[in-house]
Amino acid sequence: MKSELNFCSVNCVEHVLIITINRPEVRNALHPPASIELNQIFDNFFADPMLRVAVLTGAGTAFCAGNDLKHQAGTKAQALPAGGFGGITARWQRTKPVIAAVNGLAFGGGFEIALSCDLIVAADSAAFALPEARVGVVATAGGLLRLPRQLPMKVAMALIVAGQRLSAQRAYEFGLVNEVVPQEEVLNTSLEWAKEIAQASPAAVRAAMQVVDQGLSEPAIEQLYVRQKSLSAVKELYASPDFTEGPRAFSEKRRPVWRT
């Protein structure tokens, strides 16, 4: 986390990593070098056992305006990193939660980044949109795949084919957003969520996320129900000190000390 950063900033608060996209002059739109930098930040986050939750936000009054089209128009095509747009849209089966602190507009790839996160806290002035079809491109950073799973189909299609905007309040009503707050409270509220998550056993969080991921990818729930305890992260939890520390701390009326 100490390496020089050109397009983002990072800050650690206890077990929480705060990642800020720092390109306010283009409303935090991302070009491939910025995505590569974010990819390395996320690589470091997932590899660091001391970090349990990440909060991703944008500098200024925008979360992320998506792909930097001006940069794209002036350069040759550049490949995205393995983690996808913003270093996160192609990260499947993650082991730690990521919270999107959407402090303003989240358009195009910015919306796709938010959809990739596990929770979303949004400013009351925030808005979400996939306007790609209006400029002759297509949202291939996961938006067309995730949005119909996270919104009612007709609502999702209105955003996808008509490029309609979705307000933060409407997104909350549809269950896409966890909480809507004034813009100046977005980061602090996201940190409150992150710190609450960080109090849980990291091993238990990993196990829960793996079961959820498998459940979403497998249509036969009854088959997964039988073998969920054989999933790697679940087996690791059962074999870890956390599995006995949690119940012991509860019975002793103290805060648990997680070791995994």
N, C-alpha and C positions, 0 to 999 in steps of 0.2 A: 504494500500500500504506500510505500515511501517513494516509489519511482516518480519521475517528473510527468505531470499530466498537462496536456495542452487544451483539451476540450471539455474537461470535467474537473470536479473537485470531490474529494472524499473526506469524511470526518467520522471518527469512531466515538460513540457514546456508550460506554460499558460494552455490552455484547451486540450492539446495533451498529451497522455501517450505513452512513448516509451518503448517497451518491447524488451529486447535482450536475446535470447537464449544463454546461456553462458556455452557451452560444446565443446569448440573448439578442444579439444584433440580427439573427435570422430566426428569431422565435424558437431557438433550440432545435432547429432542423438539423438532421444528421447527414453527414457525408461519410463515405467508407472509412476514412481515417478516424473519425469520431466513434464509429461502431467498433472498429478494431480496438480503440482505447477502452471502450466500455466492456468489450469482451474480456480483455485482460483484467479489468477491475473485478468482473464477476468470477473469472477463474480464481483470482486470489481470494475472493470472498468465500467461495464454496470450499476452498482448500484450507482455510484458516479455522481451526477447531474452536478458537475463542469467539468467533463471530457467529451469531445464531439467526439474525434477521437482517435484511437489507431494506432500506427505504430509498426509493428512486424518485427524484423530483427535478424540476427545471429552474434555472435562474430567471429572475425577473417575473413577468406576468404570464408566461407561457410554460406549459409542460413540455411539449414537443410538437412542432408543426409537421413532423414526418420527414420525408426524404428531401434533402437539399437539392432542389431541381436546378437551381442556377449553377451549382457546382457540377452536377451531372451533365448539364448542357455544354459546359466548357472543358470537359475532360473525357478521356477514354473510359470505357466501362471498367469498373473496379469491383473485384469480388468482395463479398461480405465475409466476415469471420465465421468460424464454425458455430458460434452461438447465435448467429442470425443478426437481423437488424437490431441495432442497439445492444448487441451482444447477448440478447435474451430471448428473442422470439423463436429460436430453434433449440432452446434448452428444454428438452423433455425430461420427465422423471427427475425433477430437482429434489434435493435433499434438505433445503432450507427455504423458508418462506421469503417472498419479496413483496413489499408493499409499494404501490404506486401512489405517491402524494401528488395528485393532479392539481396543480396550482393555477391552471389556466387552460387554454385550448389544447386538445389532444387530437390532432387531425392526421389522417393517413397512417403512416408508420408510427406516429406517436400514439394513436389509438390502439394500434396493434401491439405496441409495447405494453400499454396499460392492460389490454386483454390478456397478455402473457403473465401478468403478475397475479399473485394469489389473493390479494385484497386491494381495494381502491378506496382512498379517501379523497374527496373532490371538493374544490372550492365552489361556493354557490354561484360563482360567475363562470365556472368551467363549462366547456362544451366538447362533445365528441362527434367525430365524423369520419367517414371513409369517402372522400371526394375523388378517388382515383379515376372512376369511369368518366368523370367530367373533363379530365385532361388526357384521356386516351390511354390510360395505363390500368393495371389491375393490382389489387392488394394481395401480394403473394407472400407477405411476412406473417401469415397465419390469420389475418383478419377475416377472410372469407370462410375459414374453417372454424374459428373460435366463436365468432359473433352469433351464428345461428344456434350454437349450443348454449350461449349465455343470455340470449334474449328470445322472446317469442318470434317465430319464424317471420311473420308478416312485418313486425317491427324491424327485424334484422334486414329483411329485403328492401325496405324503404330506405335504409341507410346505405345499403350496398349498391342498388341500381339507380336510385334517385339522388344519392349524395346528400340526403337530409341530415340535419344536425340534431343531436340529442343533448338536451340540457342536463346538467348535473342532477337536478331534482327528478326529472323523468327517469334518468338512469338509476337513481336510488329507488324509485317506485317499482321499477322492473327487476330490482335485485342485482343490478350490475355493479352498483356502488355500495360500499358498506356504510359510509357516513358522508354527509354534506355539511360543511362548516364555512364560515367566512374565510376569505382568501388568506388573511393574516394568521389564521389558526391551523392551516392545512398541515404544515410540517410538524408542529407540536402535537396535533391530534394523531398524526401518523406515528410519531414517536411513542405516544401512549399505547397505541395498538402494538407496536413492536416490542416495547418493554413488557407488556402483558404476555406476549408470545414467548419472550426470552425467559420468563419465569418457569416455563414448562421444561420437562426433560428433553434435551436435544435428541436423544435416542428415540423417545416416544414420538416426537414430531416427525422424525425421519420415517418411522414405521407407519404412522398415520398417513403421511403424504404418499408413501409407496402403495398402500392399500387403495387410497383414493385414485391414484393414477391407473392402477390395474383395473379398478372398477369401471373407470370411464372408457378404457380401451377394450374391455371384454363385455360382450352383450349378455353372456350367461352368468348372471350374478350367483345363481345357486352353485355353480362349479367353483367360482372364486371363493365363495363362503367356506367351502370345505377345505381349500388349500391356502387360505390367507395367512395362517400361522406358519406356513412353510416359506413365505417370502423372506428374502435375505434380511431386510431391515427389521422385520418383526422378530426373526430368530435372534438377531443381534441385540434387540431390546431385551428379550427374555433372558439372554445370557449376560446382560450388563448389570452393574451394581445399581443402576437406576431402578431396576424392576423391583428391588426390595427396599431401596432407599425411600421411594415415594410413600408406600404404605407405612413404613416405619416413622417417617417424619409426620405423617398425618396422625398416627396414634400418639406420638409424643408432643403433638401440638407445636411444631416448629417448622421453619422453612426448610425444604429439602436442599441438600447439597449434591448437585448433579455432577457425575464424573465422566459422562460420555457425550 
